[in-house]
Amino acid sequence: MNRELLEEYELGRFADALDRCEKRAIAFRLSERSGPAATRSRLGGRPLLSSRLDWPRSTERPLDFLLQVDLAEVSPSDPSGALPSPGLLTFFYDLVNQPWGYDPAQLDGFRVELIPDESLIATAVPDPQLQLPEHGITFSSTVTLPRFGSRSYDQLEREVHMSEAEADRYFDFVDAYESPYYPGGSAAHRMLGHSANVQGDMQLEAQLVSNGLYCGDPSGYDDPRAKALEIGSDEWILLLQLDSDDRAGLMWGDGGMLYYWMRRDDLLARRFDRAWMTLQCS
């Protein structure tokens, strides 16, 4: 924990609490040059897929390729060892309909696939007009702190009895604390760690939607089953946070973010078919 920065923002009394809730994460940014990726990790372009994989699709259309992470490349930046290896962790999303994640009926609008590290071929995307420009990716280890709207932030606020003035300074402190990991104001792309929430609690939403409750209005949260289901909310961890990024041709709503979440046990078991996605924007 950067004690000097904490004192600068007059938040020194939070030091011990923030030490306890700090989480390691893997920041990534696009390579300086666009074009074919020098490594197998890439955003956009054509993914490396097994010939045995049927291209993922929703009931309406083929999904679009977003991102591919070579888990062997990212492993040195993952001291937690939370991610499996080897393989290519591959993220798909419906860029046409852009589901927000709150509707159980739209859970086929995204997909995460772990591609075995064998017999890989660069595969053309079904809709070339929606192919994102290809960029290589570089990874680095980072640390993250709870953001407003998250369950972790609510717990921190209760623990330290944060005043309104301290909350305002805390938001600025977190931006300053994490900024070295995103030089030049680069997009806040990352895996694992705390999510940079734009809106409210995603872990509870993940738990309810994945159990069949609609969360596009209060009905899911008011459902008689919601209280019992909430107990499992903390099992959900951030798998991917993909920021809006002009260089990558990504814009989520009004400058928001796309997030993929998984339960800890499902991640350990490599059950990526149980991942959940949500989109948040201001």
N, C-alpha and C positions, 0 to 999 in steps of 0.2 A: 504494500500500500504506500502511495506517495504522500508521506506525512506533511511535507512542505506545501504541496498543493492543497491538501486539506486545510491547513492553517490559513493559506491565502484566501480560501473561500469561507473562512470562519466556521469550519465544520470539524474541528479537531476532536470533538467529543464522540464523533461517529467512527473513529479509527478502528476500534476493536470489532464493532458490529460489521463494518465493511470488510475487514479481514476475513470474517467468517462467511460472508455471502459472496465474495469474489469468486468468479468462475473462469477457468481457462477456456479459450476458444481458438479457432483457426480462422484468421482473417485471410481473405484472398482478394487479389486485384488483377485487372487485365494486364497482359504484357504491354510494353510500350508501343509495339507495332501491331497493327492488325494484319490479318492474313493467316495462312496455314499455321496451326499451332506447332511450336517446337517440341512440345511434350504431348502426352496423350490426354492430359486434362485440358478441357476446352469449354468455352462458352460459345454457343452458336456453331454454324457450319454443319458438317455431316458427322454424326456420331459413329463410333466404332462399335459394331454390334455383332453378335453371333448370328450365323445364318439360321440357327434353330429358333431364334426369337421372332415371333409375329409382332409387327409394329403395333404398339399400344394404341387403342382407340376408345372413344366414348361411344355411346349408342348413336351419336349423330355424325361423327367424323374422326379421322385419324388425329391423334394428339400431336403437338408440336414439340420439337426437341429444344430444350433450354441449355442444359449444362451436363458435362461429364467430368467426373473426378476420378483420377487414377489413385486408388487408395494406397498404393505403394509410394506414390509421390507425396501424398499428404501425411503419411505416417510420421515423418520426423517432426512435424509441427503439431502432433497430437500426443502430448505427454500423458493424457488420461487413458490412452489406449481404447477409447470408447468405440472407435470405428473399426469395422472388420478389415481384413486385408488377406489376399490380394483381390483384385477385381476392379471394375469400372462402375462406380455409382452414378447412375444416369437418371436425369430428371426430365419429365415430360409434363406439358400443360396445354390446355386448350386456349390458344391465343385469340381465337375468334369469339367464343362465348364468354371467356374469362370468368369462370365460376369463382365465387368469393369464399366458399368453404362452409357456409352456414346451413346449407341444405343437404340432407342425406341423399336426396335424389340426384345430386350432382357429384357424388363421390367418384364417378368414373371420368371426371374432367381433368384428372391429373394422374400421374403414375411415377413411382420410383422403382427402378430395376437395378439389380446387382448383376452386371454382365461378367460371366466367368472369363478369366484371363487366357482365352484359348480361341483359335480360329476366328479372329476378329477381322471384320472388313468395314471400310468406310461406306456407310449406307446413305443413299440419297433420301432426303426428306420427302414425304408425300406431297406437300404443298410448297414448291420452291419460292413462291411469292412471300411466304411467311418464314423463310429461313433467315435466322439471325446472322449478322456478320460474325465470322469466326475470329476468336481471340484466344490466345494462350492465357494460362492462369499461373500466377505465382502465389505461394502460400507462406504464411508466417504465423508463429504462435502469438497469441494475444491474451489479454485479460479483460473481463467484462464485469459490469456492475448492474444491479437491478434498475430498470427504467419504470417510469410512471405508467400505470395501467396493468402492470404484471402482478402476479401473486407474490413474487419475491419482494417487490417494492412495497406492497401493502403490509407484508410481514415486517420489513425493515422499519417502516413508518410507525407501526405499533410498538416495536421494540424500543426505539429511541425517542418516542414521543416527539416527532418532528414538528416544529412550528411552521406556519405558512411561509415566513421569511426564509427559514432554513430549507424548506422544500424548493423554493425558487432558486436559491444558491446551489442546491444539490443538482438540479438539472444542468446548470452551467458547469458545475464541477465535473459531472460525468462526461459531458462533451469534451472538456479539456483533458480529462484523464485518458479517454480513448483515442483522442485525435492523433497521437503519434503513430498509431497502427493503421491510419488511413491518411497517408501524406497527401498534401495538396488538396485536401477536401475530397479525396476519392470516395466512391460509393462504399457504403458500409456492408459489403458482402461478407458473410462468415458462416461457419459451421460450428455447432455446439455453443456452449456458453449461455449467457442471458440474451434474450431477444430485445431488440430496440423497438418496443411497442409504439405504434402510431395511435392506436386506440386502446381497447380494453383487454381483459384477460383472455388469452388464447388457449391456455391449458384447460380451463373449464369448458370452453366452446368445443375444443377437440374431444373431450370426454363425452359431452352430450351428443354432438353430431354423430360421432362414430358409434354411438348406441341408439341411433335412430331418431333423435329429437331435433326438430327444426329450430334453429336459433336466429332466423332472420327477423324475428319479433320476440316479444317477451314470452310467448307460449312455451317454448322449450325450457326456459329457465323457471317458469311457473309450474311445469309439469310435476305431478306427484312423484315421479321417479327421479327428478333432478337432484334432490337432496342426498339420496343414497348414492347416486352416481358421482357426486362431487368429491367423495373421498378419494377416488382414483385420479383426480386431476393432476396431482403433483408427480404422477408417474410419467407424464408427457415431457419430453425434452426436445430442445430445438435441434433439428437435423440440418436445416439450411435456412439462411436468411439472404434473400436476393433483393437488393435495393434497386430503385429506379436508377438508370445509368444511361446518360445520353450517348456515351461512347459505344455502349453495347446495344443501343436501340431498344432499351427497356424502359417502359413507363407503366407503372402500376397505379391505375386510377389517377389521382391528382398528386403525383410525386410520392406514392406510397411504397410499400414493400410486399414481397411474396414470401411466405414462410412455409416450410415443411416441418412437421413434428412427428415424433414416434414415441411410443412407450419404451421405457428402458429395456424391459424384458424382450420386446419385439426386436429391438436393435441388436441385442445380444444373440438372439435366435435368427437374425437375418430375415425377419419377416417383413420385408419392405412393402409387401402388398397391403400391410396394415398402416402405412403412413397416412397422415392427414395434412391437408394444405389449407391455408387461409390467405386472403389478401386484405391488407389494411391500408387506408389512406386518410388524409386529413379532410 
